[in-house]
Structures are given as structure tokens and as C-alpha cells.
């Protein structure tokens, strides 16, 4: 089975190109494939973006709860609650980032 880093490198062009885009060395990228090593979580979203979703964060780091980060904090809020709190930028209420102006 192909390692997700190898798949990402193919999509981006090479392991060196992937390293350059991530601002790390080619050696660092190579080490992520070694037994017991893993991609630092902070690089996973960028790899997913660089590969157009071909290599997803969940494959690179299944130990991270990416679903929490993917879902909007506003998805579960009732619109009336957001309206009551106030629109974003409303100085009187402090606003709510999920409210529209």
C-alpha cells in the first residue's frame, strides 16, 4: 500500500516539491514515512490543500479529531440564539462570530 506522503509527493510533483511548499526539508518529509514517525498535525491541512483533497488529514493523522476542526462552530447554534447574542461587530453585545450584520 502506498504511503500517503508518497501519494502527496506524486500529486505535488516530488518529495522535494512537497517539502518546499511546506517549508521543511526533504529529509523531514522522508522521516514522516518511517516506522513510529508521523506528519506533524500542523502540516496536515496544508498537505490536504496542496493535493486537492487526494490526501486527507484523517489519513495522515487518524489520531487527531479532524471532524471537530472541520465542523463550523456555528452549525449547531440556533439562529435565534445568535440573533439574541447580537451581530458580529455589535459593540453593545460584543457580537457573535456566527451572526451576520
Secondary structure, 3 states (H helix, E strand, C coil): CCCHHHHHHHHHCCHHHHHHHHCCCHHHHHHCCCCCCCCCHHHHHHHHHHCCCCCCHHHHCCCCCHHHHHCCCCCCCCHHHHHHHCCCCCCCCCCCCCCCC
